[in-house]
Amino acid sequence: MNHIVTVQDAVTGFEPWMEPTDAELDAIDAEMPVIRAEMELLDAQIIVIDRTPCELDERRIRRARRRVLAAHREYVNGMSGQAGGAA
């Protein structure tokens, strides 16, 4: 009987150098409104995935799309003052 074993390090083993840096955590915090808006849009789309959307569903999706666009706009405009940001 052959035993199957892994030849790599454990997935849950963390080293201090593997943790996110403060700059990476700040970048995640800055992008969090975009992430939340995209999750809201995804939730609205999932609700109607197996049915014909009613008027309320269509409004919910439109509002969620506008929030995603607004969050992206705010995020990009906030990056314009930073060195090395999006052009």
C-alpha positions, 0 to 999 in steps of 0.5 A: 500500500502506498501512502500519499503525503505532501511534500510542501510546508503546511498551509496553515504555517505562518511566518512573520514575514508572510503577514501583510504589511501596514501599507497592504492593510491600508490599501485594503482599507482604502478599497473596502467601500468598493468591495462592499458596493460590489458585494451588494451588487452581487447580492442583488444579482443573486436574488434574481438569478432564478426568477424574472426580476420585478420592478423592485429587483431592477431598482435594487440592481440599478442602485447597486450598480450606481453605488459601485460606480460611485465607490470606484470613482471615489477610490480612483480620485483618492488615489490621484493625490498619491505617488504611483497611483492610477493614471 
